[in-house]
Amino acid sequence: MDKSLRWRNSKRTSLLNADILQKCVNSSLNAVYIKELHRIMEKYFGDKIDVVPAQRRNVRMPSLKSIFRSYDQMSKLTSWEAIFYNIKQDALYDSRDPAVKAVLKDLLEQPIEEVEMKSGGTQLKLIFTFENEGRALFKPMRFPRDKETLPNHFYFVDFERHNAEIAAFHLDRILNFNRVPPNSGRLINMTRDIRRLSDKKLAKTFFISPAKNVCFHGSCSYYCDTSHAICGNPDMLEGSFALLLPPDKVAPRKIWRSPWRRSYSKHRKALWEIYDDYCDQVRTKPPFDKGRRLLDMTDMAVFDFLTGNMDRHHYDTFREFGNDTFPLHLDNGRGFGRSNYDELTILAPVFQCCLIRYSTIMKLFRFHRGPVPLSQMMQQSLASDSLFPILTKTHLNALDRRVAIILRTVYECVIRGNAVADVIVDDGF
């Protein structure tokens, strides 16, 4: 798609919403409809149907190299410096880059030298600094893998899961979005790796529980008290270690409010939950009126729907690249909470705009048709993490079910009178 092309308003006569979609995806004929969608795409795209666009791999994309001019000798870069050096306009990293494997190893093995509490947020997060000066965002284990979100809990009061952060990185990499910072699971000693290095404010929140386990709660806006303490076994604790991005003073980021942000209220809905034609307004406003951003929103919706994450209120981009760049997929801890429930409203950007990226739908088709389903690819990828198993079988199965739901959603868009070229867009990414 030409970057100067402006999105035109849809002329749909039949709008999709979550209620209509719910009736469709519950059909036992899903497989038949998905096969029909593939036939329609074959008719429209012809020989391209089984080829993921390679346009972006053939174009030299701008990177952050100019920012890191001090990194003169590449051979001396640490793993995290190499990742930062190679951040490009279209992706946070290249999954083939050996620095990704190296940084995952460092997140797992590097000695911890400093610890501090991350400011802001409703839940405790720690920032660890390693011996090689790399930094990671630590989210502690609060639940066993099979503990599911209670049906009566709102999305904004759910605890974050360390395994969800780990799984989100692997899913993002399998999808080849490459927008989630590298993340590794790690087992730490709370006494040696946290308390010994803590300042007084954090250290005074440590205590021994009645079960003789080491616990602490830190300081944050909501869930940092004795009743929400994090406890080890007896002082060993699992957690996710996400590579911290370059500081804002080095590689500044812009924070954007998502058009499909939820209301975060028990009593009222967001505008997009009320008006089925909400996307027609989004399409007219920068940066969604041209370029890649609206397609990036549908990618983000696909990603969040697969994980079950309802908590995508903002997203970041690197200022260096302007508006024509990828959004970072940060803060994925509220995913993988309900394996037997599919929150269709997460797909609102897809079914309200009736839009999906060509490369994304082709990946979903391959997961659906096999020979290797998404659940199996995830399990194989997650097996490399030190805390394996990361996801339960029910959560892995949910991935395959949700792939089919996304494809059925696109089918509904096509059969309701939308041109295939307007629904499935090949923009080269």
N, C-alpha and C positions, 0 to 999 in steps of 0.2 A: 504494500500500500504506500502510495506517495505520502511522504511526511506532511506535505502541505494540504492534503485532502481533508476537508472538513466533514465531520459526521452529519449526515442529513437526518432530519426527524423521521422516525418510522411512520409508515402509513398503515399500521396494523389495524385490522377491523375487529380482531378478537384478542384481547389482552390476557396474558397469563398471570396467575397469582398462585400463592402457595396452596390455597384450598383446591383450586382446579387441578394443580399438579399432583396433589395428594391422591386424588381419585385415579389419576393416570398411572402413577408409579406403582400403585398397589395391584395393577393388573398382572395376571399370570401370562399375558401375551407380550411382556416387555421384550423378550428375546426376539420375537417376530418383528416388533416395531424397530428395534435397533438394527436388525438385518435389513429392513426396508430403508432406514436412514443411510446405511452403507451403500445400498443400491442407488439411492438418489445422489449421493456424493460421487459415486463412480461415474454416473451419467454426466454430472456437471464438471468434475475435475479431470476425468479421463485417466491418462497414464500417470498423473501426479498422485493418485489416491493413496499409494503405499509409500510415498516419499515425504519425509519431513523436510520442510524448507531448509536449504543450506545457505541462504543468502547472507545471514549474519556472520557465518563462519568464513565467508569469502570477502568480507569487508573488514578493513582494519579499523577497529573501534578505538576511540580515545580512552585513555586510562589516567590513573592518578600518578603516573610516574613523575610528571612535572612537579608535583607537590613534594615528592620525596627525593629531591635532588641530592640530599646528603648520602643517599644509598648508592655510592659510586661503584663499589665492588660487589656485584651480585653474589659472588662466591662466599662473602662474609655475612650475608643476610641470615638472620634467624628465620624460623618457619613463619612466624607471624608477620615479620617485616616483608617477607616474600609475598604473602597473601595481600598485604596492604599495597605493595608496589604494583601488583597486577590487577587491582580492581579496575574493571572496565565499565564503559558506559552502558553495556547491555547485560552485565552480570557481576556479581560480587567476586566470583572466582570461576576458573575453568576446572571442571571436575576431573580432567585429565592431568592437571598440574600436580606434580609430586609434592608441592608445598602443602597441599590439603592433607595428605596422609601424614606428613611430618608434623603439622600443627595438631592433628588429632592425637598423635603420639605424645607430643609435649603437654597437651591438656591432661593426659592421663598420667604422665610420669614426672613432669617437672616439679622439683621441690618448691613448696610454697614459702615465700619470704615475708609477705605482708598481707594483712586482711583489713578490710574496712566495710562498714555498712553502706549500701547504696541508698542515696537519698531518694525520697518520693516513693509512691506506690503504696498499695494497701497491705502488701505482704513482705516479709523479710527476704532480702536478697543481699548477698555478700559479693564484694569484689576482691579477688585474689590476685596478687602480683607474684610472678614466678622468679626463679633464680636468673632466667635469661631475659627478664624485664617484660615478658609477655604478661597480659592481663586477661582474666576470665571472669564472667558473671556466673556466680554459683547459686543454684536453686536447690534447696534441700529436699530430701524425700519426706513426704508427709503421710502417704498412703501406700499400702501394698498394691501390687499391680491390678488385683481383681476388685478393688474398691471403686464402685461406680458413683457418679454424681447422683444425689437424691433427686427424684422427680419433682419434688416441691421446692427445690432450691432455684433461685434466680441465677442466671449466668454470671452476674456481677458479684455474687457472694461465694462462688465456688473457689476452692483452693487450687493453686497451680500445682501441676504434677511434674516432677523432674523427668519422668520417663516420657511424658508428652513432648517436652523440649527436645529430647534425644531423638525420638521417633520423627518429629517434624523435620529435623535436619536431614534425616535419611530419606524421607518422602520427597522433600524438596529437591534433593540431589537425583533421585530416581526420575522425577518429572523433568529433570534438566532445567529447572527454573534457576537454580543456583542463586537464591536470594536470602537464604537463611545462613547466618554465620556458622562455621563449623562448631559442632557440639559433641562432647564426649561424656559418657558416664564415668564416675570415679568413686571409689570407696575411700573415705578419709578418716583419720583419727581426730575426733573433735578436740581432744585435749592438746595434742601436739600441733594440729594444723589450724585451729581456730582460737581456742582460749589462750594458748601461749603467746599468740601474736596480737591479741585483741587490745584495744584501748580500754580505759576504765568503764566507759559507758556501755560497751558490749560485754566486757568481762563480768560486770556485776549482775547480768541477767542469767548467768549460769547457775545451775543447781542440780542436786541429785534427787531423782524422783523416788517415790515409794518403792518402785520396782528395782531401785539401785542402778538406774541408767543415768548417764550424763545428759542433761537437757539445757536448752537456752531458748530465749525468745527474741532477743534484740529489741530494736525500736523501729516502729513504722506507724502508719496512720490508723490501722484498724486491728490487724490480727497479730499483735506482738505483746502478748501477756502470758501469764502462767497457764491459763486454760487453753492457749493455742501454741504451747511450747513445741519445739522440735527436739526429739529425743533420739539418742543413739542406742546401740545394742552391744555392750553397755555404753561404749563411747565411740563405736564405729558407725559411720553415717554415709549413706549413698547420696549422691547429688549429681546434677548436670553441670557441666563446665562449658559455657559458650564463649568463644573467642570475642573479646571486647573489640569493637571497631575503633579506628583511629579517633583520637579526641577531637572535639568540635573545632578547637583552635587550629588543628592541622588539616582536617578534611571536614569542613562544616557540612551539616545536613539540614535539610528543610523538613519540618514536620507538617504533614497535611492532615486535615480532618477528613475522614472517609465520608463520602456522600451517603453510604449505607450504614452509618453509625447507628447503633441502637439508642433508645432513650435513656437507658440506665435508671428507669423509674418503675415502680411497682404498679403505677396507675395509668400511665399514658404511653401511647405508641409514638414511634418516630413517623415522620411524614411518609417515608417510603413504605411503611407498613399499612398506610391508609389509602394511598393513591396508587392504583395499578399502573398509571401512565407516568409515574415519577421519573423514569429514565429519560423521557422526552425533554424534561427540563434540564437534567444533568448534561445531556448531549450538547446543549447550547452554551455551556459555560466552560471557560478555560480552567484547567488544561484538558478537559474531556472532549472539547469540540473538534480537536484535530490530533494527529499523531497517534502514539501508542497507548496513552494513559487509560482510555476506556477499556481496551483489551486487557491491559494489566489488571484492571479491577475485576474483570471476569476470571482471569487466571487466579487472582487472590481468592475469589469466591470458590472456585473449584478446589483450591488447596485447603481452604478453611472448611469446606463441606466434607472433604475426605477425612479431616481430623475431627470434625465436630466442634470447631472453635467458633463461638458466638461473640468473642470479645475483641473484634478488630475495629477499634474506634478511631485510630490514627495510623498513619504509615509514614516512613521516612524516605527521602531521596537525597543523593549527594548533590550539593549546590553546584559543584564544579561542572556537572553535565547538563545543567539547565532542566527543562521540563521533559525533554525527550530521552528519558532514562528509566531504568527499572525501579520499582518500589521494593524496599527491604521488607522481608517477612519476619518481623521481630515479635517477641513475646507470644509464644505458642503454648504456654503452660496450661491453658484452659481447654486444650484439645483432649481427645481420647478419654472423655469422661463417661459417655453413654454408648455402649456398643450395640445395643438393641433398639436404638432410637435414632432416626435421621431427621435433623432439623432443616427442613426444606427452605426456610426463609433465608438461610445463609447463601443460597443460590440466587437471591434476588437480582444481583447485577446480570446474571445470565438470562433468567426468564423475563425480567422486566425490559431489558434491552434487546432480548432475543439476539444474543451476540456471543461468539466464542472464537478464540484464535484457532486457525487451521492446525498449527503444529500441536496444540493442546488436545484437540479432539482426536487427532491421529494417534497420539500416545494413549488416550483412553480406549480407542478402538483396539489397539494392540493388547492392552491389558485385558480387555473383555474377550477377545477372540483367542488369546493364547499364542503360543503354547504355555507361556509362563504368566499366570495372573499376577496382579499387583500384590496380593497377600503374600505370595511366594517370594516375589522379588524383595519385598520389605523384610521378610524373615531372613532371607539370605544376607541382606545388607546389615541388618541389626545384629546378626551373629558375630560381627566384627567388634561389637562394643563389649567392654569388660563387664558390664552389668547385665548382659544377656541372660535370660529373655527379657526384652523390653516391653513387649505388648502381649496380652493374652490372646488365645485363639479367637475369642469372640470379637476382639477389636480388629484382628487381621481379616476375619471374614467380613466385617463391616466395610472394609475398604473395597472389596469386590462388589458388594451390594451397592455401594454408593457410586462406583464407576458406572454401573448400569443405569442408575437413576439420573446421572448427569447426561448420559447419552439419550435417554428417553426424553429428558427435558428439551434437548436440542431438536429432537424429532418433532415434539409438539410445536416448537417454534416454526419449523419448516412447513408442516402440514396446515398451519393456520394462515397461510397465504403470504408468508415472508419469502422473498427471493433467497435462494441458497447463498448467493454472493453477499447478501446483506447480513446473513446469520453467521456464516462461517467465513472468516476473513483471514487471508494470507497476507500478513504485513512483513514477512521475512524474518520474524522472530519466533 
